[in-house]
Amino acid sequence: MNRREILRRTAAAGLLATPAAGLLAGCATSGGDDDKGDSGAYKGTKSEQNPLGVKEDAPLEVVIFNGGFGEQYAKAHEAMYKEKYPKAEIKHSATQEINKTLQPRFVDGTPPDVVNNSGAGQIDFNGLVSQNAIADLGDLLAAPSLDIPGKSVKDTLLPGAVEVGSYDGKFLVLNYTYTAYGIWYSTKTFTERNWQYAKTWDEHIALCKQIKAAGVAPWTYAGKHPRYMSWPLIATAIKFGGPSVAVAIDNLEPNAWKSDAMKAAADAWYQIVKDKYILDGSPGLDHIQSQTAWCQGKAAFISCGSWLESEQAKVTPAGFNMAIAPTPSLGSGDKLPFEAIRGTAGEPFMVPAKAKNVAGGLEYFRTMLSKKGAQDFTKKVSSLTVVAGATDGIELPFGLTTVVKALEASGSNGFNWVYNNYYRKLERELVDAACGEFFSGRSTPAEFLDQCQKGADTIAQDSSIKKYKRAA
């Protein structure tokens, strides 16, 4: 067996989370370490006007995840790219199955130039990174902004945008949106019923009791994707115990999921379960069904990211006026204030290392990260981007306005975790399964945390999975 076959079989044996992804990882090094993207035919001459060396007539292929943001924003970015490089032919496609659609092409060494690697069918980044299948975006960061004078692309990005897409010090993944995660409610409903959003956990439980007495379920959630409920639970723990709670989880530290802060948070959220404050049937709903039930007024609260308003635009009643809020504080002993909220870059894009037109892919990202490109995205999909100041002068919808205000109020107290980026299987399968048992009432807080910890330990002990270290 030659080196190529050994690598292929090793990957297929379990380097990635799924058999399909395993084959993908094997292909990433199938041509040896000397394989490069950007063949000579696709290289242009670097200059002040062309800092990334784009060949003006080189074709560009873009594959977009067709999810909550749709694909129209990408077509607009492609049109902007075409304005600068009118001789370039752009091939656009969109799919909800990124892994299934692109895995054969990675195996063949013919991936597209730009991939929006998102959604449930996402390709595992851990495998891609460990197999050197993603192009380094360092040149992009150093390049001048397209339309913000005197600044490099990196200078235009919000805090944390580079860190969340970096592995072992290399910036490999452009997470384009800036997302806040919190608890959503209808300000119209709350005003009409004289309900007040609670800032402490005791007040929240009292409010849930009041809401239930009014004939409305306090909560619903995506039972088919129960990890959505892990977000407010972990956020509660971090606000109680401080950011070190997240760092321990990210670094797969022993018993990180069983810390005092996580125990306190799990005990608190178990009140929602045992007191039956969750809409009947929620465990059988997917994210769209649960969000629609919430929009219909069947439940008062739902956990989601700031893409919610855009994703539910077609079914949200007029005047619903959805708003995001931080998780309630457990008490006066919390290390972070009530206003602290999870904010992070999301919606990942990558340029495959074996793409034919790597320079074109980086230039496409530069187009996306221009002020014009970022503003167009926000106008089209009602979501923030990682470009600082890009919402200036834009009239934002109600929900997104509350997101901006929440992030401003959170300020330097904002927090995030990245274990889901490092180890997709841990969140998407292991923690997801634990949340399914917990929030449907089939496990106790101790059993829930034990199941999460066992999942983390499985990842930590698997020598075939590359590990990453997050600084404290």
C-alpha positions in Angstrom: 0.0 0.0 0.0 1.3 3.4 -0.9 1.1 6.5 1.4 -2.0 7.8 -0.4 -3.9 4.6 0.2 -2.8 4.4 3.9 -4.0 7.9 4.4 -7.3 7.2 2.7 -8.0 4.1 4.7 -7.0 5.7 8.0 -9.4 8.5 7.3 -12.2 6.1 6.3 -11.7 4.2 9.5 -13.0 7.1 11.5 -10.9 10.3 11.3 -14.1 12.3 10.7 -17.5 12.0 12.3 -19.3 10.2 9.4 -18.3 7.6 6.8 -18.8 10.2 4.0 -16.7 12.7 5.8 -14.1 10.1 6.4 -13.7 9.6 2.7 -13.5 13.3 2.3 -10.6 13.6 4.8 -8.8 10.9 3.0 -9.0 12.8 -0.2 -7.7 16.0 1.2 -4.1 14.7 1.2 -4.6 12.1 -1.6 -2.2 14.0 -3.9 0.5 14.5 -1.4 1.8 17.5 0.4 3.0 19.2 -2.8 -0.5 19.5 -4.2 -1.6 23.2 -4.5 -4.7 24.9 -5.7 -4.4 27.9 -8.1 -2.8 26.3 -11.2 -0.7 28.7 -13.3 -3.7 29.2 -15.7 -5.6 30.8 -12.8 -2.9 33.1 -11.5 -2.8 36.8 -12.2 -0.2 39.5 -11.5 -0.3 41.1 -8.0 -0.5 44.9 -7.9 -1.8 47.7 -5.8 -5.2 47.4 -7.6 -5.0 43.5 -7.5 -3.4 42.6 -4.2 -4.4 39.0 -4.3 -3.3 38.3 -7.8 -6.6 37.5 -9.4 -6.6 36.5 -13.1 -9.3 38.7 -14.6 -10.7 36.0 -16.9 -10.4 33.0 -14.6 -13.7 31.3 -13.9 -15.1 31.2 -10.4 -17.4 28.6 -8.9 -19.4 29.3 -5.8 -21.5 26.8 -3.8 -24.0 28.3 -1.2 -25.9 26.6 1.6 -29.5 27.3 0.8 -30.8 27.8 4.3 -32.3 30.6 6.3 -30.4 33.2 4.3 -31.3 31.8 0.9 -29.0 32.4 -2.0 -30.0 35.9 -3.4 -27.4 37.6 -1.3 -24.7 35.5 -2.9 -25.9 36.3 -6.3 -25.5 40.0 -5.4 -22.0 39.4 -4.2 -21.2 37.5 -7.4 -22.6 40.5 -9.4 -20.2 42.8 -7.5 -17.3 40.5 -8.3 -18.3 40.4 -11.9 -18.3 44.2 -12.0 -14.6 44.2 -11.2 -13.8 41.2 -13.3 -16.3 41.2 -16.2 -14.4 38.5 -18.1 -14.8 36.0 -15.3 -17.5 33.4 -15.7 -19.2 32.6 -12.4 -20.9 29.3 -11.8 -23.4 29.5 -8.9 -25.2 26.7 -7.2 -27.1 26.2 -3.9 -27.9 23.1 -1.9 -29.0 22.1 1.5 -26.7 19.1 1.5 -23.1 20.5 1.3 -21.4 17.2 2.4 -23.4 15.0 0.1 -23.1 17.3 -2.8 -19.4 18.1 -2.5 -17.8 15.1 -0.9 -17.3 13.3 -4.3 -15.6 16.4 -5.6 -13.2 16.7 -2.7 -12.4 13.0 -3.2 -11.7 13.7 -6.9 -9.6 16.8 -6.0 -12.0 19.1 -8.0 -13.7 21.2 -5.3 -15.3 24.5 -6.1 -13.5 27.8 -5.4 -15.9 29.1 -2.6 -18.0 26.9 -0.3 -20.6 28.1 2.2 -20.0 25.1 4.5 -23.1 25.4 6.7 -26.3 23.6 7.7 -27.0 20.1 9.1 -25.2 18.6 6.1 -22.1 20.6 6.8 -18.6 19.0 6.2 -16.8 18.5 9.5 -14.2 21.3 9.9 -12.0 19.2 12.2 -11.3 16.7 9.4 -10.9 19.4 6.8 -8.4 21.3 8.9 -6.4 18.2 10.0 -6.1 17.1 6.3 -5.0 20.6 5.1 -8.0 20.8 2.8 -8.7 24.5 3.4 -6.7 27.4 2.0 -5.1 29.9 4.4 -6.9 33.2 4.4 -4.0 35.2 5.8 -3.4 37.1 2.5 -7.1 38.1 2.6 -6.7 39.7 6.0 -3.6 41.6 4.9 -5.2 42.9 1.7 -6.6 46.4 1.7 -10.4 46.8 2.1 -12.2 47.3 -1.2 -14.1 50.4 -0.1 -12.9 51.4 3.4 -9.9 53.6 2.7 -6.7 53.2 4.7 -7.8 49.9 6.3 -6.8 46.3 5.7 -9.6 43.7 5.6 -8.6 42.6 9.1 -8.9 46.1 10.4 -12.6 46.2 9.3 -13.7 43.1 11.2 -15.5 42.9 14.5 -13.7 41.5 17.6 -13.6 37.7 17.6 -14.3 37.3 13.8 -10.8 36.0 13.1 -10.4 33.9 16.3 -13.5 31.9 15.7 -12.3 30.8 12.3 -8.7 30.1 13.3 -7.1 26.8 13.9 -3.5 26.5 15.3 -3.0 30.1 14.6 -4.1 30.0 10.9 -7.2 31.9 9.8 -8.9 29.3 7.6 -12.7 29.9 7.9 -14.5 33.1 7.2 -17.5 33.2 9.5 -19.5 36.0 7.7 -22.4 36.7 10.0 -22.2 38.2 13.4 -24.8 36.3 15.5 -26.2 36.9 18.9 -27.7 34.0 20.7 -30.4 34.5 23.3 -34.0 34.1 24.3 -36.7 35.5 22.0 -40.1 36.8 22.8 -42.8 38.9 21.2 -42.8 42.4 22.6 -46.4 42.9 21.3 -47.6 39.9 23.2 -45.8 40.9 26.4 -47.2 44.4 26.2 -50.7 43.2 25.6 -50.6 40.7 28.5 -48.6 43.0 30.8 -45.7 40.5 31.1 -42.3 41.8 31.9 -39.1 40.0 30.7 -37.3 38.6 33.8 -33.7 39.4 34.7 -33.3 36.8 37.4 -34.0 33.1 37.3 -36.5 33.2 40.2 -38.4 36.0 38.4 -38.3 33.9 35.2 -39.9 30.9 36.9 -42.5 33.1 38.4 -43.2 34.6 34.9 -43.4 31.1 33.4 -46.0 30.2 36.0 -48.0 33.3 35.1 -47.8 32.6 31.4 -48.9 29.0 31.8 -51.9 30.2 33.9 -52.9 32.3 31.0 -53.1 29.2 28.8 -49.9 29.7 26.9 -46.9 27.4 27.0 -43.9 29.4 28.4 -41.4 27.5 26.2 -41.0 25.5 23.0 -37.8 24.3 21.3 -36.6 22.3 18.3 -37.0 18.8 19.6 -35.4 17.3 16.6 -32.3 19.6 17.1 -32.4 19.8 20.9 -28.8 21.3 21.0 -30.6 24.7 20.5 -31.5 24.4 24.3 -27.8 23.7 25.2 -27.1 27.4 24.2 -29.1 29.1 27.0 -28.1 26.4 29.5 -24.3 26.9 28.8 -24.8 30.7 28.7 -26.4 30.5 32.2 -23.4 28.6 33.4 -20.9 31.0 31.9 -22.7 34.0 33.4 -22.7 32.3 36.8 -19.1 31.0 36.7 -17.3 33.2 34.3 -15.7 32.7 30.8 -13.4 30.0 32.2 -16.4 27.7 32.1 -16.4 27.9 28.3 -12.6 27.6 28.0 -12.7 24.4 30.0 -15.4 22.9 27.8 -13.6 24.0 24.6 -10.3 22.4 25.8 -11.9 19.1 26.7 -10.7 19.5 30.3 -11.7 16.6 32.6 -15.1 17.1 34.2 -15.6 20.5 32.5 -19.2 19.6 31.9 -19.6 18.8 35.6 -18.3 22.1 37.0 -20.3 23.8 39.8 -21.5 26.4 37.3 -22.8 23.7 34.9 -24.5 21.9 37.7 -26.2 25.1 38.9 -27.3 25.9 35.3 -28.6 22.3 34.7 -30.6 22.4 38.0 -32.1 25.7 37.0 -33.2 24.6 33.6 -34.6 21.4 34.9 -37.3 23.5 36.6 -38.6 24.3 33.1 -38.8 20.6 32.4 -40.3 19.2 35.6 -42.8 22.0 36.0 -44.0 21.3 32.5 -43.3 24.8 31.1 -42.6 23.4 27.6 -45.2 23.2 24.9 -46.6 19.7 24.5 -45.2 17.9 21.4 -42.0 20.1 21.3 -39.7 17.0 21.3 -41.2 16.0 17.9 -40.7 19.4 16.2 -37.9 20.6 14.0 -36.5 24.1 14.2 -39.0 25.6 11.7 -42.0 23.9 13.2 -41.1 25.1 16.8 -40.3 28.6 15.6 -43.6 28.7 13.7 -45.5 27.5 16.8 -43.8 30.3 18.7 -44.8 32.9 16.0 -48.4 31.6 16.3 -48.4 32.5 20.0 -48.4 28.9 21.2 -45.3 29.6 23.3 -43.8 32.7 24.9 -40.1 31.9 24.6 -37.7 30.2 22.2 -33.9 29.8 22.1 -32.3 30.8 18.8 -29.7 32.9 17.1 -30.2 36.3 15.4 -31.1 34.6 12.1 -34.5 33.9 13.5 -36.2 37.0 12.2 -35.1 36.4 8.7 -35.9 32.7 8.8 -39.4 33.2 10.0 -40.2 36.3 7.9 -42.8 34.6 5.8 -44.9 33.4 8.8 -44.4 36.1 11.4 -47.6 38.0 12.0 -47.6 41.8 11.4 -46.6 43.7 14.5 -45.3 40.6 16.3 -42.1 42.6 17.0 -39.8 39.8 18.1 -36.9 40.8 20.4 -33.8 39.0 21.8 -32.8 39.1 25.4 -30.0 37.6 27.5 -30.5 34.6 29.7 -31.7 35.5 33.2 -29.0 35.7 35.9 -29.0 32.9 38.5 -28.5 35.4 41.2 -26.3 38.2 42.6 -23.3 35.9 42.7 -23.1 35.7 38.9 -19.7 36.7 37.6 -21.1 38.3 34.4 -24.0 40.9 34.5 -27.5 40.2 33.2 -26.7 42.1 30.0 -23.9 39.7 29.0 -24.9 37.8 25.9 -23.3 35.3 23.6 -22.1 36.9 20.4 -20.0 35.3 17.7 -19.2 35.1 14.1 -21.1 32.4 12.2 -22.2 31.1 8.8 -18.8 29.6 7.7 -17.3 30.1 4.3 -14.1 28.5 3.0 -11.8 28.3 0.0 -10.7 24.7 -0.6 -6.9 24.3 -0.8 -7.3 22.4 -4.1 -9.6 25.0 -5.6 -8.5 26.0 -9.1 -9.0 29.7 -8.5 -7.9 30.3 -4.9 -7.0 33.9 -5.6 -10.5 34.4 -7.0 -12.0 32.8 -3.9 -10.1 35.2 -1.6 -11.1 38.2 -3.8 -14.7 37.0 -3.6 -14.4 37.1 0.2 -12.9 40.6 -0.1 -16.0 41.6 -2.0 -18.2 40.1 0.7 -16.3 42.0 3.4 -16.5 45.3 1.6 -18.9 47.8 3.2 -21.1 47.6 0.1 -21.2 43.8 0.2 -21.9 43.7 3.9 -24.7 46.3 3.8 -26.4 44.5 0.9 -26.3 41.3 2.8 -27.9 42.9 5.9 -30.6 44.6 3.8 -31.5 41.3 2.0 -31.5 38.9 5.0 -31.9 41.0 8.1 -28.7 39.7 9.7 -25.5 41.4 10.8 -22.1 40.7 9.3 -18.6 40.7 10.8 -17.8 44.1 9.1 -17.7 46.8 11.7 -20.0 49.8 11.1 -21.7 48.2 8.1 -25.2 48.9 9.5 -24.6 52.6 9.7 -27.3 54.4 7.8 -29.4 51.3 7.3 -32.9 51.0 8.7 -33.0 47.7 10.4 -36.1 45.6 11.1 -37.4 45.4 14.7 -35.8 42.2 15.7 -32.4 43.0 14.3 -32.5 46.4 16.0 -32.9 44.6 19.4 -29.9 42.4 18.5 -27.7 45.5 17.9 -28.9 47.0 21.2 -28.3 43.8 23.1 -24.7 43.5 21.7 -24.1 47.1 22.6 -25.4 46.6 26.1 -23.3 43.4 26.5 -20.2 45.2 25.4 -16.9 43.7 26.8 -19.0 41.2 28.8 -19.9 39.3 25.7 -18.8 35.7 25.7 -18.6 32.7 23.3 -17.5 29.0 23.1 -16.0 27.2 20.2 -16.1 23.5 21.0 -18.8 23.2 18.4 -16.3 24.5 15.8 -13.4 22.3 17.0 -15.4 19.2 17.4 -18.7 19.2 15.4 -19.6 15.7 16.5 -19.5 16.7 20.1 -22.3 19.3 19.7 -24.2 17.9 16.7 -24.4 14.3 18.0 -23.3 13.8 21.6 -24.5 17.0 23.3 -27.5 17.0 21.0 -28.6 13.5 22.2 -28.0 14.5 25.8 -30.3 17.6 25.4 -32.9 15.4 23.8 -33.1 13.2 26.8 -32.9 16.1 29.3 -35.4 18.5 27.9 -38.0 15.8 27.1 -37.8 14.8 30.8 -36.1 11.4 30.3 -33.0 12.3 32.3 -32.0 14.2 35.4 -29.5 17.1 35.6 -26.8 14.8 36.9 -27.5 12.3 34.1 -27.5 15.0 31.5 -24.1 16.4 32.6 -22.7 12.9 32.8 -23.8 12.1 29.3 -22.3 15.4 28.0 -19.0 14.7 29.8 -18.8 11.1 28.5 -19.3 12.6 25.0 -16.4 15.0 25.6 -14.2 12.3 27.0 -14.9 10.2 23.9 -13.6 13.0 21.7 -10.6 13.7 24.1 -9.6 10.0 24.0 -9.9 9.5 20.3 -6.4 9.9 18.9 -7.6 10.1 15.4 -9.3 13.5 16.1 -7.0 16.5 16.0 -7.2 18.6 19.2 -7.1 22.4 19.5 -6.3 24.6 22.4 -8.2 27.8 23.2 -6.3 30.3 25.3 -7.8 31.3 28.6 
